[in-house]
């Protein structure tokens, strides 16, 4: 860092984010100038912009450059997570295009907001200062609040948006309070400086730990980790399915990546303290994820609980506090994203008489009317439940291995028990599709080309992961290693 | 070439399996047959490259598969003479069976599914033989088991077919358990499951001891025995053979391909592949010899008395597999592979011929209801003769060369065990000839015993079924004479001793001798080379199999043509042995009594305790509790923001209090 602080304008590591932000604003201008004409092309431009951003991310050298006066760090870890984010957002857009048309909400603002949220998420994973972290988080959150209520005509969507916004505001408040406590007692917001002061301040003051608890509570909200998950089922159900798909896949990953950076960089010396919080969150999330879903009849609510449960498993990996743990978390999230993308493609195919339906019972008899769709969802559900040889099994396996490596035996056993309970409701979907008689048929041939493509990719990934797991594990390992420099 | 040979059936399977409805039955048939023909062409090309050209063995790595610490496994094709020979046998017989099935299954409803399964089987079998490591081999091993299960139970509306499929699967599980234990042991001893590493280090591990169940064992012997247990299951050797006769419930092409020509020989292949290991495990070899010889003998005795045409051939298959195993047991790996190949041709021919007969007689399989049809289906009749002549080892047919060399090798080994195998083998050869001609005479000669209506319908099979039979018949006629020299022939200097076998008519290429032909694929320790000695054994040893074979044929002629009342008299005189043979030595009954019933009883008892105690507290109670927890949780999910916020704040306060309390 130069002595000029903010004047240190090395923008190269920032290139992807800058490009994406400018594209988003450009699309806004295009949309305003051309109106309806732009509606057709903006989605493809958005995909192209994301693709370009992805290329830029992969081209930026990960030499751990810290720029913007110590606010932003580009390393292998952030690079990998950013690529995942971009992949997830692209999958969401691919899934959304046809859906938005069908629901008559295909306005170009949707794409602009998604891109801005992506910019926010990319900054989140690169933030190495509590201030930039908060800014990035808010950029992401504000975009998502609007997206949740994007279907203005629907009272349910509006309700979802308000709930998310109000509770999100509360969570942000908690975070800010936590950050101010930490700042007050250490005198710094910078991760590097914080690490240094934690090292010398032993024992760490009480207030710093309180600050950390507040900070983690706010982040747990973004992660939808129990008991800060209450918004999740309502928002997942109320928001348009395209937005739900985005919520389920991407922001959690960004928040988790952010959480891991905070825990392993500035608070690396407080492992015994934060481990207790993470274990608490993990256990609660697994309980809520496993048992909450049993009573659900709406498939989007079910996915909401499933995502809570999966965050619970991911937090086990975080609690392991090891490189292997982070590696497992990243792999788990990668696999979870892939499975979720496919699942949402099937949810979007659930339409009857041109209107979307969301009850699990609506899937009855799918194996006869649309066998390919039924088998695809069946495979995805088996994978979600963690049945070998599908991909989902390996994600969980690595997580539990990491937990056992860290001697968290009780937590690992708890995770296995929770996934047995969770298997019940995943398999219930299979049972409904294959063994229940349909009362009314779902519409045929609902899915568009991109949606089919994403479903096919997702199923292929789940099926064939076992053939070459090392292809993915190698890259997660590389990313995880970046959080442990010289260790 | 190797990739095409292995993966063409896979793509055929994928196309026929997934796009079944789109391309229709005809499309499935075309896709799978073409896929197999391509694979067969590629295999033959490979073989020619190896046998006539100067192609060296190689390993083609396709992709990395698993890499966990020191444990590294790749998808790789190991192409050497052993795998190439197997690939040729598999693809050629499989092509014939595929084409034959087009005709045979023409009245069936699920033609596409059938063809897809056949291709899946072929792919799995090719994976098995071309594996470069034990995991991939196991993948193929289980794959063929799966395909076999699916195909035995193909007519799944038949209860007996389902039962047979399950029996095959469960009995094979026992063998597979041995195989997996063998793989684990190999990994523990050698630290790798790649063939290259294992074979290179065998000599170093020759003295290693291994603790297993608290006892010390010679590591290589233990490995040999465990792998042999796996082979016993797959290749229906004595003890684990009970599934094979029942497997005849499947459609006849399946019996020909899987339960005669290819899958059941997987065990033979496995042992031949592990020849470097077995060479250091003489005790394991002795066990293989004894089990093989007993299987050859006992299966032949059962074959004498059966009436179901397919079961007779099934027992003959089992008996021939027994021959192959004792040949392996006396280190005559080349001879075993030789018989494997010739047997694949003539046994597939016999099965498909039997299928042709069954097809002609509207599905009748009982030989007591056949007879007198040879004039109506002359082509099938001639083909069955060729197959039987080859099976019985009549001179100049394929089986003559391969069976003789195995028996000679057994004699040449010159140990008690090997001589035991020789004499049992001779006895089995006699019975083989007898029951083969019993089958021919009962099926084709004498008075028609079928109903007039069935007889009226007797017709020759369509060309699509006969052409594959011609190909196989050619193999049954020629394969022995042509490939004698490279598979088992002398390395030079012993030409004279082998002279009473016809030499190949064409000029011998450079590779056309045993050592150069197999290359490093089969390794025999100096001093164990029984094939070398086998060419020089006494003349009576060599002539014996032929003599008893001809005697068997003559006896069958006397009993079933000249004096048709004789079999009944014989049955009365030898009623005790007949009962024993007819009831298959009571193997099924013994298993039923010793294993199945106690297991069922135990299971019932345990299930009672299970349901009343464990289930009530565990799963059932857990499930009930889950429902309650779920309801309780849903009370929190009221939909009111203030309540959600309240929960969040309470959680925060709880965590803070926890820390305050802990650190306080």
Boltz contact constraints between the chains, C-beta under 6 A:
constraints:
  - contact:
      token1: [A, 163]
      token2: [B, 641]
      max_distance: 6.0
  - contact:
      token1: [A, 166]
      token2: [B, 641]
      max_distance: 6.0
  - contact:
      token1: [A, 167]
      token2: [B, 644]
      max_distance: 6.0
  - contact:
      token1: [A, 170]
      token2: [B, 645]
      max_distance: 6.0
  - contact:
      token1: [A, 209]
      token2: [B, 659]
      max_distance: 6.0
  - contact:
      token1: [A, 213]
      token2: [B, 655]
      max_distance: 6.0
  - contact:
      token1: [A, 213]
      token2: [B, 656]
      max_distance: 6.0
  - contact:
      token1: [A, 217]
      token2: [B, 652]
      max_distance: 6.0
  - contact:
      token1: [A, 227]
      token2: [B, 647]
      max_distance: 6.0
  - contact:
      token1: [A, 227]
      token2: [B, 651]
      max_distance: 6.0
  - contact:
      token1: [A, 228]
      token2: [B, 648]
      max_distance: 6.0
  - contact:
      token1: [A, 230]
      token2: [B, 644]
      max_distance: 6.0
  - contact:
      token1: [A, 230]
      token2: [B, 647]
      max_distance: 6.0
  - contact:
      token1: [A, 291]
      token2: [B, 626]
      max_distance: 6.0
  - contact:
      token1: [A, 291]
      token2: [B, 629]
      max_distance: 6.0
  - contact:
      token1: [A, 291]
      token2: [B, 630]
      max_distance: 6.0
  - contact:
      token1: [A, 291]
      token2: [B, 633]
      max_distance: 6.0
  - contact:
      token1: [A, 292]
      token2: [B, 633]
      max_distance: 6.0
  - contact:
      token1: [A, 294]
      token2: [B, 626]
      max_distance: 6.0
  - contact:
      token1: [A, 294]
      token2: [B, 630]
      max_distance: 6.0
  - contact:
      token1: [A, 295]
      token2: [B, 630]
      max_distance: 6.0
  - contact:
      token1: [A, 295]
      token2: [B, 634]
      max_distance: 6.0
  - contact:
      token1: [A, 421]
      token2: [B, 626]
      max_distance: 6.0
  - contact:
      token1: [A, 468]
      token2: [B, 63]
      max_distance: 6.0
  - contact:
      token1: [A, 470]
      token2: [B, 64]
      max_distance: 6.0
  - contact:
      token1: [A, 470]
      token2: [B, 67]
      max_distance: 6.0
